[in-house]
Amino acid sequence: MIGLLVGAVVMLAAATLDELSGTRVPVLSTLAAAPVPEDSEEASVPTRTAPPATPGSCLTWQRTDAADAETVDCSRSHLFEQAGAVQLSGIPANAAMPDNQRFRQLVNERCTPLVVRYLGGKYDPNGAFRAGALRPSPKSWADGDRLLRCGLQRFSRSGALYAITGKVSAQDQADIRPTGTCLGIDGRYIGDPVDCSLPHAIEAVGSIDLGQKFHDKFPQVSDQDAFLQPACSKMASDYAGGEKVISDKKLSVLWDNLTVESWAAGTRKVACNLAAQLPDRSGFAPVTGSVRGPVQVGDKPAPPSHSEVPPGAPAPGAGKDADVPEPDDAAPAPAESQSNQPSPSEAPPPVKLPDDKLPGRPPVLPPVEEVQQPSRPGR
């Protein structure tokens, strides 16, 4: 998937072996986790053995510091799928712990190749999952620990981790949200899922499986668009209750395109969404309300959002062992060809976003940074 919808987060889902209330707790915790005050409800944490770094095993936790991390069956909801571990060799024993920027470089250099091998080469760098790492704490680093656990996580723009169900290798890696999901707005850009009654950037109306139209060879973007424009427009119209509903509410149909790398990784699904753009075409306009009800479209950028969830912590509900709905189970299936789809002239016109890529949003919660991936003109 490329850049119309989500500027991908290159995120180090770092974990530390932290100390809570003066007691060493050798378990995974989040980046920059602070010691818990003695009077905190989370202060009493029993010492436990860190889960093994076994390739193919999955970890989950519910505490914001991940002190309750445990290995679970990958068919259950989890936050991290381990691909293996690497020793950061070549770093002197007395070397200072790398800063977060250097750790991100180490993840790219050491973990991404390991993750690619773990997935048999079927890693979608533009998809819903990101190569990440669990790193030593400052104390264990000072004690000589150089182990970097590598794995896969479900990224979010804020840095919160979303649940994964099932092995990544067994699923389409497209970043597809269930039909009816609204993604919040963060300035001019897309944020994390929110209730559709709140200001948001896009509303998901379904997904299209390009594999039903293009069976083998990678379809060029122009060929993808020729199929997706009428297919997504019909899907959006069915979801909204009519083409006129969309135009009357000043919304437009948007869709993704697949890259060669995504196609080679086995990704076939693309998202169809509804959104609006700012009058100066500098990004997404804030939309309040679902298209299925009253809608208000703003003409000024939304204020930056500030997540209350620390980076690397579970998003609300994501650390629980709950069934995660499969994306778009109820979405209408696309036709085998365009013969049964409305013609472009009959479908709502797509919006054209800026021709140059939108600038990356500055980090809200340091030290996690976000890197805007290259994007192409929106549709």
DOVO-105663 format. One line per 2 residues: number of its first residue (from 1); their letters; for each residue z, x, y of N, C-alpha, C. Coordinates in steps of 0.2 Angstrom, whole numbers, plus 5000, padded with zeros to 4 digits. Layout:
residues N
NUM	A	Z/X/Y/Z/X/Y/Z/X/Y ~ ...
This chain:
residues 379
1	MI	5000/5004/4994/5000/5000/5000/5000/5004/5006 ~ 4996/5003/5011/4996/5007/5017/4998/5002/5023
3	GL	4999/5005/5028/5003/5005/5033/5004/4998/5037 ~ 5000/4993/5036/5001/4987/5040/5008/4984/5040
5	LV	5011/4984/5034/5017/4980/5034/5023/4985/5034 ~ 5024/4990/5031/5030/4993/5031/5029/5001/5032
7	GA	5032/5004/5037/5032/5011/5038/5037/5014/5033 ~ 5035/5017/5028/5039/5019/5022/5044/5024/5024
9	VV	5050/5023/5021/5056/5027/5022/5056/5033/5017 ~ 5056/5039/5020/5057/5045/5016/5064/5046/5016
11	ML	5068/5043/5011/5075/5043/5011/5078/5047/5006 ~ 5083/5051/5008/5087/5054/5003/5093/5050/5001
13	AA	5093/5047/4995/5098/5043/4993/5103/5048/4990 ~ 5106/5051/4995/5111/5057/4993/5117/5054/4990
15	AT	5120/5058/4985/5127/5056/4983/5131/5062/4983 ~ 5137/5061/4984/5142/5067/4984/5147/5066/4979
17	LD	5150/5071/4977/5157/5071/4973/5162/5072/4978 ~ 5165/5066/4980/5169/5066/4986/5176/5066/4984
19	EL	5180/5067/4990/5188/5067/4989/5190/5061/4993 ~ 5194/5057/4989/5197/5051/4993/5204/5051/4993
21	SG	5207/5051/4999/5214/5051/5000/5217/5057/4996 ~ 5214/5063/4997/5216/5069/4994/5216/5070/4987
23	TR	5213/5065/4983/5212/5066/4976/5205/5066/4975 ~ 5203/5072/4971/5196/5073/4969/5194/5067/4964
25	VP	5188/5064/4966/5185/5059/4962/5178/5061/4960 ~ 5177/5064/4954/5171/5067/4953/5166/5061/4951
27	VL	5164/5057/4956/5159/5052/4954/5154/5052/4960 ~ 5149/5049/4959/5143/5049/4964/5146/5044/4970
29	ST	5144/5047/4976/5145/5043/4982/5140/5044/4987 ~ 5140/5040/4993/5134/5040/4997/5134/5046/5002
31	LA	5129/5047/5005/5128/5052/5010/5133/5052/5016 ~ 5136/5057/5017/5141/5058/5022/5147/5053/5022
33	AA	5149/5052/5016/5155/5047/5014/5161/5051/5017 ~ 5165/5047/5021/5171/5049/5024/5177/5048/5020
35	PV	5182/5052/5020/5188/5051/5016/5191/5044/5018 ~ 5193/5040/5013/5196/5034/5014/5203/5034/5017
37	PE	5205/5031/5022/5212/5031/5024/5217/5028/5019 ~ 5223/5031/5019/5228/5029/5014/5229/5022/5014
39	DS	5229/5018/5020/5231/5011/5020/5225/5007/5018 ~ 5219/5010/5016/5213/5006/5015/5213/5003/5008
41	EE	5210/4997/5007/5210/4994/5001/5206/4998/4996 ~ 5202/5003/4998/5198/5007/4994/5201/5014/4993
43	AS	5207/5015/4995/5210/5021/4994/5212/5023/4987 ~ 5214/5018/4983/5216/5019/4976/5210/5019/4972
45	VP	5208/5025/4970/5202/5025/4966/5204/5030/4960 ~ 5204/5028/4954/5205/5032/4948/5200/5038/4947
47	TR	5203/5043/4945/5198/5049/4943/5194/5047/4937 ~ 5188/5048/4937/5183/5046/4932/5178/5052/4931
49	TA	5175/5052/4925/5170/5057/4924/5163/5055/4927 ~ 5160/5059/4930/5153/5057/4933/5148/5055/4928
51	PP	5144/5050/4929/5139/5048/4924/5135/5054/4922 ~ 5132/5055/4916/5128/5061/4914/5121/5060/4918
53	AT	5118/5066/4919/5111/5065/4923/5106/5065/4917 ~ 5106/5060/4913/5101/5059/4908/5095/5056/4910
55	PG	5089/5059/4909/5083/5056/4911/5082/5049/4908 ~ 5080/5045/4912/5079/5038/4909/5085/5033/4909
57	SC	5091/5036/4911/5097/5032/4912/5097/5029/4919 ~ 5101/5024/4920/5101/5020/4926/5108/5020/4928
59	LT	5109/5020/4935/5116/5020/4938/5116/5014/4943 ~ 5122/5011/4943/5123/5006/4948/5130/5007/4951
61	WQ	5132/5004/4957/5138/5004/4960/5139/4998/4964 ~ 5145/4996/4966/5146/4991/4971/5150/4993/4977
63	RT	5154/4998/4977/5157/5001/4983/5152/5005/4987 ~ 5154/5004/4994/5149/5008/4998/5149/5015/4997
65	DA	5155/5018/4994/5155/5025/4993/5153/5027/4986 ~ 5151/5022/4982/5148/5023/4975/5153/5026/4971
67	AD	5160/5026/4972/5165/5029/4968/5166/5025/4962 ~ 5163/5019/4961/5163/5016/4954/5156/5016/4951
69	AE	5152/5021/4952/5146/5022/4949/5146/5022/4942 ~ 5142/5019/4938/5142/5019/4931/5135/5018/4928
71	TV	5134/5021/4922/5128/5020/4919/5127/5013/4916 ~ 5121/5010/4917/5120/5003/4914/5113/5003/4911
73	DC	5112/4998/4907/5106/4997/4904/5101/4996/4909 ~ 5095/4999/4909/5090/4998/4914/5087/4991/4914
75	SR	5088/4987/4909/5086/4980/4910/5090/4976/4915 ~ 5096/4979/4916/5101/4976/4921/5099/4978/4928
77	SH	5102/4974/4933/5101/4977/4940/5105/4983/4941 ~ 5101/4988/4944/5104/4995/4945/5101/4997/4952
79	LF	5103/5003/4954/5101/5006/4960/5098/5012/4960 ~ 5098/5016/4954/5095/5022/4953/5093/5024/4946
81	EQ	5087/5026/4945/5084/5027/4939/5084/5035/4938 ~ 5087/5038/4934/5087/5046/4934/5081/5048/4930
83	AG	5078/5053/4934/5072/5057/4931/5074/5063/4928 ~ 5080/5066/4930/5082/5073/4927/5086/5076/4933
85	AV	5087/5082/4932/5091/5086/4936/5088/5093/4937 ~ 5089/5096/4943/5086/5103/4944/5092/5107/4947
87	QL	5092/5114/4945/5097/5118/4949/5093/5121/4955 ~ 5096/5121/4960/5094/5124/4966/5094/5132/4966
89	SG	5090/5135/4962/5091/5142/4961/5088/5146/4967 ~ 5090/5152/4968/5088/5156/4973/5092/5155/4979
91	IP	5097/5151/4979/5102/5150/4985/5108/5154/4984 ~ 5109/5159/4988/5115/5163/4987/5122/5159/4986
93	AN	5126/5162/4982/5133/5158/4981/5137/5157/4987 ~ 5136/5161/4992/5140/5160/4998/5136/5157/5004
95	AA	5130/5154/5002/5126/5151/5007/5129/5144/5009 ~ 5128/5143/5016/5131/5137/5018/5127/5131/5015
97	MP	5130/5125/5015/5126/5119/5012/5121/5117/5017 ~ 5115/5116/5014/5109/5114/5018/5110/5108/5022
99	DN	5107/5108/5028/5108/5101/5032/5103/5096/5029 ~ 5103/5090/5032/5100/5084/5029/5092/5085/5029
101	QR	5090/5089/5034/5083/5090/5034/5080/5094/5028 ~ 5084/5100/5027/5083/5104/5022/5083/5101/5015
103	FR	5089/5096/5014/5089/5093/5008/5083/5088/5007 ~ 5080/5085/5012/5075/5081/5011/5069/5085/5009
105	QL	5068/5091/5012/5063/5096/5010/5064/5098/5002 ~ 5070/5099/5000/5071/5101/4993/5070/5095/4989
107	VN	5071/5089/4991/5069/5083/4987/5062/5083/4986 ~ 5058/5084/4991/5051/5084/4991/5048/5089/4986
109	ER	5051/5095/4987/5049/5101/4983/5051/5101/4976 ~ 5057/5099/4975/5060/5099/4968/5060/5093/4964
111	CT	5061/5087/4968/5062/5081/4964/5056/5077/4963 ~ 5051/5077/4969/5045/5073/4968/5041/5075/4962
113	PL	5040/5082/4961/5036/5084/4955/5039/5082/4949 ~ 5046/5082/4948/5049/5080/4942/5049/5073/4941
115	VV	5049/5069/4946/5048/5061/4946/5041/5060/4943 ~ 5036/5063/4946/5029/5062/4944/5028/5064/4937
117	RY	5031/5069/4934/5031/5071/4927/5035/5065/4923 ~ 5040/5063/4926/5044/5058/4922/5040/5052/4921
119	LG	5036/5050/4926/5032/5044/4925/5025/5045/4922 ~ 5024/5051/4920/5018/5053/4917/5012/5053/4921
121	GK	5014/5055/4928/5009/5055/4933/5007/5048/4936 ~ 5011/5043/4934/5010/5036/4937/5015/5035/4942
123	YD	5015/5039/4948/5019/5038/4953/5016/5036/4959 ~ 5017/5030/4962/5014/5027/4968/5018/5029/4974
125	PN	5015/5034/4978/5019/5037/4984/5019/5032/4989 ~ 5015/5026/4989/5015/5021/4994/5018/5015/4992
127	GA	5022/5015/4986/5024/5009/4983/5031/5007/4985 ~ 5035/5003/4981/5041/5001/4982/5047/5006/4981
129	FR	5045/5011/4977/5050/5015/4974/5049/5022/4977 ~ 5055/5026/4978/5054/5033/4981/5058/5038/4977
131	AG	5055/5044/4977/5059/5049/4973/5065/5051/4978 ~ 5071/5051/4975/5077/5053/4979/5081/5057/4975
133	AL	5087/5059/4978/5091/5064/4974/5098/5062/4975 ~ 5103/5064/4971/5110/5064/4972/5112/5071/4972
135	RP	5115/5073/4978/5117/5080/4979/5124/5081/4978 ~ 5126/5088/4978/5133/5090/4978/5137/5088/4984
137	SP	5143/5087/4984/5147/5086/4990/5148/5093/4993 ~ 5150/5094/4999/5152/5100/5003/5157/5104/4999
139	KS	5162/5101/4996/5167/5105/4992/5164/5108/4986 ~ 5160/5103/4982/5158/5106/4976/5152/5111/4977
141	WA	5149/5110/4983/5144/5115/4985/5147/5122/4986 ~ 5153/5122/4989/5157/5128/4991/5159/5131/4984
143	DG	5161/5127/4979/5163/5129/4972/5157/5132/4968 ~ 5151/5131/4971/5145/5134/4967/5141/5129/4964
145	DR	5142/5123/4965/5138/5117/4962/5131/5117/4965 ~ 5126/5118/4962/5119/5118/4964/5115/5113/4961
147	LL	5118/5108/4958/5114/5103/4954/5111/5097/4958 ~ 5105/5096/4958/5102/5091/4962/5099/5086/4957
149	RC	5102/5080/4956/5100/5075/4952/5094/5071/4955 ~ 5088/5070/4951/5082/5067/4954/5081/5060/4951
151	GL	5078/5056/4955/5077/5049/4952/5073/5045/4956 ~ 5073/5038/4955/5069/5033/4958/5074/5028/4961
153	QR	5072/5026/4967/5076/5020/4970/5072/5016/4974 ~ 5074/5010/4975/5071/5005/4979/5072/5005/4986
155	FS	5067/5008/4990/5069/5009/4997/5070/5003/5002 ~ 5073/5004/5007/5073/4999/5012/5073/5003/5019
157	RS	5071/5000/5024/5070/5003/5031/5077/5005/5033 ~ 5082/5002/5032/5089/5004/5035/5092/5009/5031
159	GA	5090/5010/5025/5093/5015/5021/5097/5012/5016 ~ 5099/5006/5016/5102/5002/5011/5098/5002/5004
161	LY	5101/5002/4998/5097/5002/4992/5097/4995/4989 ~ 5091/4994/4987/5090/4987/4984/5089/4988/4976
163	AI	5091/4982/4973/5092/4982/4966/5085/4983/4963 ~ 5085/4987/4957/5079/4987/4953/5081/4984/4946
165	TG	5076/4981/4943/5078/4978/4936/5072/4980/4932 ~ 5074/4984/4926/5069/4987/4922/5066/4994/4924
167	KV	5064/4997/4919/5061/5004/4921/5055/5004/4925 ~ 5055/5008/4930/5049/5009/4935/5043/5009/4931
169	SA	5042/5013/4926/5036/5014/4922/5033/5008/4919 ~ 5037/5003/4918/5035/4997/4915/5033/4991/4920
171	QD	5033/4993/4927/5031/4988/4931/5026/4990/4937 ~ 5023/4985/4940/5018/4987/4945/5023/4989/4951
173	QA	5021/4995/4954/5025/4998/4959/5024/4995/4966 ~ 5020/4990/4967/5019/4987/4973/5025/4985/4977
175	DI	5025/4985/4983/5031/4983/4987/5030/4976/4989 ~ 5031/4971/4984/5030/4964/4984/5037/4961/4985
177	RP	5038/4956/4990/5044/4952/4990/5042/4945/4988 ~ 5048/4942/4985/5047/4935/4983/5044/4931/4988
179	TG	5040/4926/4986/5037/4921/4991/5043/4918/4995 ~ 5042/4917/5002/5047/4914/5006/5052/4919/5009
181	TC	5051/4926/5007/5056/4931/5010/5053/4932/5017 ~ 5058/4933/5021/5057/4935/5028/5060/4942/5029
183	LG	5056/4947/5032/5058/4954/5033/5060/4954/5041 ~ 5066/4956/5042/5068/4957/5049/5064/4961/5054
185	ID	5065/4961/5060/5061/4964/5065/5066/4969/5068 ~ 5064/4975/5069/5068/4981/5072/5064/4984/5077
187	GR	5065/4982/5083/5060/4984/5089/5054/4980/5088 ~ 5049/4985/5087/5042/4982/5086/5040/4983/5078
189	YI	5045/4985/5074/5043/4986/5067/5047/4982/5062 ~ 5045/4983/5056/5048/4979/5051/5055/4981/5049
191	GD	5060/4977/5048/5066/4978/5045/5067/4976/5038 ~ 5074/4975/5036/5076/4973/5030/5076/4965/5029
193	PV	5076/4962/5023/5076/4955/5023/5081/4952/5026 ~ 5079/4946/5029/5084/4942/5033/5083/4935/5032
195	DC	5087/4930/5034/5086/4923/5033/5080/4921/5038 ~ 5076/4917/5036/5070/4916/5040/5071/4912/5047
197	SL	5078/4909/5047/5080/4906/5054/5081/4911/5059 ~ 5082/4918/5057/5083/4923/5062/5077/4927/5064
199	PH	5076/4930/5069/5070/4934/5071/5068/4938/5066 ~ 5062/4938/5064/5059/4942/5059/5052/4944/5061
201	AI	5049/4949/5057/5042/4952/5058/5037/4948/5054 ~ 5039/4947/5047/5034/4944/5043/5037/4939/5038
203	EA	5033/4935/5036/5036/4930/5031/5031/4930/5025 ~ 5034/4932/5019/5029/4933/5013/5027/4926/5010
205	VG	5021/4926/5009/5018/4919/5006/5015/4920/4999 ~ 5015/4926/4997/5013/4927/4990/5010/4934/4989
207	SI	5007/4935/4983/5003/4941/4982/4997/4940/4978 ~ 4993/4945/4978/4986/4944/4975/4986/4950/4970
209	DL	4984/4949/4964/4983/4955/4959/4975/4957/4959 ~ 4974/4962/4962/4967/4965/4963/4964/4966/4956
211	GQ	4968/4968/4951/4966/4969/4944/4962/4963/4941 ~ 4963/4957/4944/4959/4951/4941/4952/4951/4944
213	KF	4951/4955/4949/4944/4955/4952/4941/4962/4951 ~ 4945/4967/4951/4942/4974/4950/4945/4977/4944
215	HD	4942/4978/4939/4945/4979/4933/4946/4987/4931 ~ 4941/4991/4934/4942/4998/4932/4942/5002/4938
217	KF	4936/5003/4941/4935/5008/4947/4939/5005/4953 ~ 4942/5010/4957/4945/5009/4963/4940/5005/4968
219	PQ	4943/4999/4970/4938/4996/4975/4939/4999/4982 ~ 4934/5000/4985/4934/5002/4992/4937/4997/4997
221	VS	4940/4999/5002/4944/4995/5007/4940/4989/5009 ~ 4933/4990/5010/4929/4984/5012/4928/4979/5007
223	DQ	4928/4981/5000/4928/4977/4995/4934/4973/4994 ~ 4940/4977/4995/4946/4973/4994/4947/4968/5000
225	DA	4945/4970/5006/4945/4965/5011/4941/4959/5010 ~ 4935/4960/5007/4931/4954/5006/4934/4949/5001
227	FL	4938/4952/4997/4941/4947/4992/4948/4945/4995 ~ 4951/4949/4998/4958/4947/5000/4958/4942/5006
229	QP	4953/4943/5011/4953/4939/5017/4953/4931/5015 ~ 4949/4929/5011/4949/4922/5009/4955/4920/5004
231	AC	4956/4925/5000/4962/4923/4995/4968/4923/4998 ~ 4970/4928/5003/4976/4927/5006/4977/4922/5011
233	SK	4971/4920/5014/4971/4915/5019/4972/4908/5016 ~ 4969/4907/5010/4970/4901/5006/4978/4900/5004
235	MA	4980/4906/5001/4987/4906/4999/4992/4905/5005 ~ 4991/4907/5011/4995/4906/5017/4994/4899/5019
237	SD	4988/4896/5018/4987/4889/5020/4991/4884/5016 ~ 4991/4886/5009/4994/4882/5004/5002/4882/5005
239	YA	5004/4888/5007/5011/4889/5008/5014/4885/5014 ~ 5010/4886/5020/5012/4883/5026/5010/4876/5027
241	GG	5006/4873/5023/5004/4866/5023/4998/4864/5027 ~ 4994/4870/5028/4987/4868/5031/4985/4874/5035
243	EK	4979/4875/5036/4976/4880/5041/4979/4879/5048 ~ 4978/4873/5050/4980/4871/5057/4987/4873/5058
245	VI	4992/4872/5053/4999/4874/5054/5000/4881/5057 ~ 4996/4885/5053/4996/4892/5055/4994/4894/5062
247	SD	4988/4891/5064/4985/4893/5070/4989/4889/5076 ~ 4992/4883/5075/4996/4880/5080/5002/4883/5081
249	KK	5005/4887/5076/5011/4890/5077/5010/4898/5079 ~ 5004/4899/5081/5002/4906/5083/5004/4912/5079
251	LS	5003/4910/5072/5004/4915/5067/4997/4917/5064 ~ 4997/4923/5061/4991/4926/5058/4992/4928/5051
253	VL	4987/4928/5047/4987/4931/5040/4986/4938/5040 ~ 4991/4941/5036/4991/4949/5035/4991/4950/5028
255	WD	4987/4956/5026/4988/4958/5019/4988/4966/5019 ~ 4989/4968/5013/4989/4975/5012/4983/4977/5009
257	NL	4982/4984/5009/4976/4987/5005/4979/4992/5000 ~ 4976/4994/4995/4978/4999/4990/4975/5005/4992
259	TV	4978/5011/4991/4975/5017/4992/4973/5020/4985 ~ 4969/5025/4985/4967/5028/4978/4973/5030/4974
261	ES	4978/5033/4978/4984/5036/4974/4988/5030/4971 ~ 4988/5024/4975/4991/5018/4972/4988/5016/4966
263	WA	4981/5015/4966/4977/5013/4961/4978/5017/4955 ~ 4978/5024/4956/4978/5028/4950/4985/5028/4947
265	AG	4990/5026/4950/4997/5025/4948/4998/5018/4944 ~ 4993/5014/4944/4993/5007/4941/4995/5002/4945
267	TR	4996/5003/4952/4997/4997/4956/4991/4993/4957 ~ 4992/4986/4957/4987/4982/4957/4988/4976/4962
269	KV	4995/4975/4963/4996/4969/4968/4997/4971/4975 ~ 4995/4966/4979/4995/4967/4986/4999/4961/4989
271	AC	5002/4962/4995/5006/4956/4998/5002/4953/5003 ~ 5003/4946/5003/5000/4942/5009/5006/4939/5013
273	NL	5005/4940/5019/5010/4938/5024/5008/4934/5030 ~ 5013/4931/5034/5011/4928/5040/5015/4932/5045
275	AA	5012/4933/5051/5016/4937/5056/5012/4936/5063 ~ 5015/4938/5068/5012/4938/5075/5013/4945/5078
277	QL	5008/4946/5083/5009/4953/5086/5010/4952/5094 ~ 5013/4957/5097/5015/4957/5104/5008/4956/5108
279	PD	5009/4953/5114/5003/4953/5118/4999/4959/5119 ~ 5003/4965/5120/5000/4971/5121/4998/4975/5115
281	RS	4998/4971/5109/4996/4974/5103/5000/4980/5101 ~ 5006/4981/5103/5010/4987/5102/5014/4987/5096
283	GF	5014/4981/5092/5018/4980/5086/5019/4973/5085 ~ 5024/4971/5080/5025/4965/5078/5029/4961/5084
285	AP	5028/4955/5085/5032/4950/5089/5037/4947/5085 ~ 5043/4946/5088/5048/4942/5084/5046/4935/5083
287	VT	5047/4933/5077/5046/4926/5075/5052/4923/5072 ~ 5054/4917/5075/5060/4914/5073/5059/4907/5070
289	GS	5061/4906/5063/5059/4900/5060/5054/4901/5055 ~ 5054/4898/5049/5049/4898/5044/5043/4894/5046
291	VR	5037/4896/5044/5031/4892/5046/5031/4885/5043 ~ 5036/4884/5038/5037/4877/5036/5041/4873/5040
293	GP	5043/4875/5046/5047/4872/5050/5046/4874/5057 ~ 5050/4872/5062/5049/4874/5069/5049/4882/5070
295	VQ	5044/4884/5074/5043/4892/5074/5043/4893/5082 ~ 5046/4899/5083/5046/4902/5090/5044/4909/5090
297	VG	5038/4911/5093/5036/4917/5093/5037/4920/5100 ~ 5041/4926/5100/5042/4929/5106/5037/4934/5109
299	DK	5037/4935/5115/5032/4939/5119/5034/4946/5121 ~ 5040/4948/5119/5043/4954/5120/5046/4957/5114
301	PA	5046/4964/5114/5049/4967/5108/5056/4965/5106 ~ 5057/4965/5100/5064/4963/5098/5069/4969/5099
303	PP	5075/4968/5100/5080/4974/5101/5080/4978/5094 ~ 5082/4984/5094/5083/4988/5088/5088/4985/5084
305	SH	5087/4985/5077/5092/4982/5073/5097/4988/5071 ~ 5103/4986/5069/5108/4990/5067/5112/4988/5061
307	SE	5110/4991/5055/5112/4989/5049/5120/4991/5049 ~ 5123/4986/5045/5131/4987/5044/5132/4990/5038
309	VP	5127/4991/5034/5127/4995/5027/5126/5002/5028 ~ 5130/5006/5026/5129/5014/5026/5123/5016/5022
311	PG	5119/5021/5025/5113/5023/5021/5115/5025/5014 ~ 5112/5023/5009/5113/5025/5002/5118/5020/4998
313	AP	5121/5015/5002/5125/5010/4999/5121/5004/4997 ~ 5124/5000/4992/5120/4994/4990/5119/4989/4996
315	AP	5113/4987/4996/5112/4981/5001/5116/4975/4999 ~ 5117/4970/5003/5121/4965/5001/5119/4961/4994
317	GA	5123/4961/4989/5122/4959/4983/5118/4963/4978 ~ 5116/4969/4980/5112/4973/4976/5116/4977/4971
319	GK	5122/4978/4972/5126/4982/4967/5129/4978/4961 ~ 5127/4971/4962/5130/4966/4957/5125/4966/4951
321	DA	5128/4964/4945/5124/4963/4939/5122/4956/4939 ~ 5117/4955/4943/5114/4948/4944/5106/4949/4942
323	DV	5104/4943/4940/5097/4943/4939/5093/4943/4945 ~ 5088/4948/4945/5084/4948/4951/5077/4945/4950
325	PE	5075/4940/4954/5069/4936/4953/5063/4940/4953 ~ 5059/4939/4948/5052/4943/4948/5048/4940/4954
327	PD	5045/4945/4957/5041/4943/4963/5036/4938/4962 ~ 5035/4933/4966/5030/4928/4966/5028/4925/4960
329	DA	5033/4923/4956/5032/4920/4950/5028/4913/4951 ~ 5030/4910/4956/5027/4903/4958/5021/4904/4962
331	AP	5019/4910/4964/5013/4910/4968/5007/4908/4965 ~ 5002/4905/4968/4996/4903/4965/4992/4909/4963
333	AP	4989/4909/4957/4985/4915/4955/4979/4915/4958 ~ 4976/4921/4960/4970/4922/4963/4964/4920/4959
335	AE	4959/4918/4961/4953/4916/4957/4950/4923/4955 ~ 4946/4922/4949/4943/4928/4946/4938/4931/4951
337	SQ	4935/4927/4955/4930/4929/4960/4931/4925/4966 ~ 4926/4927/4971/4927/4923/4977/4923/4916/4977
339	SN	4920/4914/4972/4916/4908/4972/4920/4902/4973 ~ 4927/4902/4971/4931/4896/4973/4935/4897/4979
341	QP	4935/4902/4982/4939/4903/4988/4935/4901/4994 ~ 4939/4899/5000/4936/4897/5006/4932/4903/5009
343	SP	4927/4901/5012/4923/4906/5016/4927/4909/5022 ~ 4925/4915/5024/4929/4918/5030/4929/4914/5036
345	SE	4923/4910/5037/4923/4906/5042/4928/4900/5042 ~ 4930/4898/5036/4934/4892/5035/4941/4894/5035
347	AP	4943/4901/5034/4950/4903/5034/4953/4905/5040 ~ 4959/4905/5041/4962/4907/5047/4960/4914/5049
349	PP	4959/4916/5055/4957/4923/5056/4963/4927/5056 ~ 4961/4933/5053/4967/4938/5052/4968/4942/5059
351	VK	4974/4944/5060/4976/4948/5066/4974/4955/5065 ~ 4972/4958/5071/4970/4965/5071/4976/4969/5075
353	LP	4979/4973/5071/4985/4977/5074/4982/4983/5078 ~ 4986/4987/5081/4983/4993/5085/4979/4997/5081
355	DD	4974/5000/5084/4969/5005/5080/4973/5011/5079 ~ 4978/5013/5083/4981/5020/5081/4988/5018/5078
357	KL	4991/5023/5074/4997/5021/5070/5003/5020/5075 ~ 5007/5015/5073/5013/5014/5077/5018/5020/5077
359	PG	5021/5022/5082/5025/5027/5082/5031/5026/5078 ~ 5034/5031/5074/5040/5030/5070/5046/5028/5074
361	RP	5050/5024/5071/5056/5022/5074/5061/5027/5074 ~ 5065/5029/5079/5070/5034/5079/5076/5032/5074
363	PV	5079/5036/5071/5084/5034/5066/5090/5031/5069 ~ 5093/5026/5066/5098/5022/5069/5105/5024/5066
365	LP	5105/5026/5060/5111/5028/5057/5110/5036/5054 ~ 5111/5041/5059/5111/5047/5057/5116/5049/5051
367	PV	5114/5053/5046/5108/5058/5047/5102/5056/5043 ~ 5102/5050/5041/5095/5048/5037/5090/5047/5043
369	EE	5084/5050/5041/5078/5049/5046/5073/5045/5042 ~ 5069/5042/5046/5063/5038/5043/5057/5041/5046
371	VQ	5052/5042/5042/5046/5045/5043/5040/5039/5042 ~ 5037/5038/5048/5031/5033/5048/5025/5036/5044
373	QP	5023/5033/5039/5018/5035/5035/5011/5033/5039 ~ 5006/5037/5038/5000/5035/5041/4998/5028/5040
375	SR	4995/5025/5045/4993/5018/5044/4986/5017/5047 ~ 4983/5012/5044/4977/5010/5046/4977/5004/5050
377	PG	4971/5002/5054/4971/4996/5058/4973/4990/5053 ~ 4977/4985/5056/4980/4980/5053/4975/4974/5052
379	R	4976/4970/5047/4972/4964/5046/4976/4958/5045
